[in-house]
Amino acid sequence: MGRLTDRLRSAFAAALLCAPLAIPVSAAAQQPTLQQCGSNGAGFDAWMAQFKQYAISQGISSRTVAAALNGISYDPNVIALDRRQGVFAQSFFEFSDRMVANYRIQQGRKLIQQNQALFNRIEQQFGVPGAVLVAFWGLETDFGANMGDKPSLRSVATLAWDCRRAEMFRTQLMSALKIVDRGDLTPQSMRGPWAGELGSFQFLPDHYLNFGVDFDGDGRVDLLRSHPDALASAANYIRSMGWKAGQPWLEEVRVPANLPWDQADLSIKIPRAQWARMGVVRAGGGQLPADQLTASLLLPMGRTGPAFLAYPNFDVFTEWNNSLVYATSAAYLATRVAGAGPFDRGDGKAIPNLSMAQVKELQTLLNRRGHHVGGVDGIVGSATRQAVKVEQMRLGLPADSYPTPQLLAALRSGR
């Protein structure tokens, strides 16, 4: 699905413009840095020879290094795919309509029902409910049906040599070697999408190594073929990100027309009692509990679209993938699996939506005004939404952080 590739895109948004560096072969204990951006692969073999020596110096067995890396070649298709990620430029409606399909809801419920003892054991140990696990499982790989078939070691090695995110993918390449060295997987079995993710939940090798759990008790961590291992490992990873057992993650609500829209911001976390005093009610019209559980108001399509309270556990979804449309869709799918109904679309098709080209233009104009939205990529991330909110407030527009043609026109005119 591209979950982790999007996170990596955000974590290393600024491309590193690198010139090739000559590294003496004798410096085997130092991580090699020979690399080129946008090349045709010239220099890869020399870099790989040095990386093999570095891996051995770090304790990887020479047998593993040979089995995993001998014959590895540069893959230009991986670089091409890395340069054109665009799925998260879709709106929440576009993405969730496609991904939160009824068959995923029904299949998620069925899997929990058929494996209730397993899901109960995982929740008891890690605190993560089955609905959350199957939501990620469904979005990432359609419950293991689409895990990818590219040779992962070749993909990761290519990205480790390319300078855009070299440091990150060198870590992934070392972790992949450690996975092979400890006997979890063979180099031949390590297959997945173009960025090297592995298994039902699309773990990068580093996450596989650090959060993988042998939950079926066979003595190894197999996230490709063992559902108990994959599910427990996902729960372990989710717990590591701060999941609070027994607490909600997302809840649809109704908001009054006179709400201070600038309060709809994931960085603003206030008690439910305060949201209730502001006129926010549950989707069915019931009152919110007047308690101190904090929540943010999330308006993924602006003030005329659906509204959600995002609880502290929602932060795990945005850390799993910092694309807001993905995180919101995953959290929403989990609520549907848990029994919630479909969200109210608000004004539905009347909600204005900028094209990818228009979002790029908007980001360019925001950057010119001194905002720092990152790369001009057509994806409305948190930095773009924050800049939109600031400009909406400056222009006297409803500050719901949602980019509209009206805002774009105002910025075009120089207002």
C-alpha positions, 0 to 999 in steps of 0.5 A: 500500500505504500504506508512506510514509503510515505513515512520515509518520504516525510522523514527525509523530505529534503533530498541530499545532493551528494557527489561521489566520494572515494572511500579506501577499501581498507576502511572496512569498519567505516560505512561506505558513502560512495553514491550518486543521485540520478545516475544510471547505476555507475558506481553501485558495484564498487559501493556494494563491495565496500558495503559487504566488508562493512557488514562483515566488520559489524558482525554479519557472517560472511556466509550471510553476506555472500548469500544475500548480496552476491550478484545484487544489481542496481534497479533503476525501476526502484529509483523511478518509483521512489521519485513519483509517489502520489497516491496520498494526493487524493482527498479523504473522500477519494481515498476512503471511498476506495480503501474502506470498501465493504468487503474489507469491513466484512473480511476484517470482522470475519477474521476476528470472529474466526480467530477470536482466541488469537486476537484475545491473546494479542489484546491481552498481551499488547493492549491493541484490539483486533479491529485496529489490527485488521484495519491496518492488515486490510489497507496494507496488503488486503489481509496478506493477499498483496504483499509484493513480489520484488526482491527486497534485498535488491530494492533496499540495496538500490535505495541504500546506494542512492543518496536521497535517503541513503542513511535510512536505507543503509540501516534497512539493509543492515537490518535485512542482513541481520534477519537472514543471519538469525535465521528468520528468512532466507534471501530468496524469501525476502520479497515485497513491494519496491521499497523493501517492506516485508509481510502482511503489515509491510514492515521495513527490515528495521521494524521487522528486526526490532518489533517482530514477535515469535507468537506461534512459538516455532523459534523464529519470526516469520512475518510473511507466512505466520499470521500469529507472528505478523499480528502480534508484531503489528500489535507490539509495534503499535504499543511501542508508539504509545497505544493506550489500552481500552481507549478510543481512537476516532469517533464521528461527531456533529458540530455546530455551525458557529464553532470556532473553526480554528479549534479544528486542529490535531495539535489542539487537544482539549477535554471532551467536556470542553467540546461538549460545552462548545456544542459538539455531540455524538454522531447519533445526537447523544451527549459526549461524556463530560470527562477529561479525556482529551481529543482533537477535532478533525475535519478531513474535508473542511467544516462542511464535511464529516467531523471526528474527535481524534483521541490520543490513540489516533496519534498512532495512526498518524505515526504509522503513516503521516499521510492524514488521508491514510491515517484517517481512513485506517482509523475510520476502517477500524471503527467500522470493523468495531461496529460503527456506521458509515460517516455523514458526508456533510455537503458531499459533492458540494465540498470543493476539492483542489486538484493535485496541480492546484495544491502544488500551486497553493504550496508554492504560494504559501512558501513564497509567503514565508510558510514552510510546507516542505516539498511542493508535492501536491499532498496536503500534509500537516505543514500545508494544513497549518499554513492554510489555517494561518492564511485563512485567519489572516484573510478572515476566512473560516479557519478550518485548515482545508484548502479551497479554490477561494483561498487559492484565488485570494493568494493568486491575487496577492491578497 
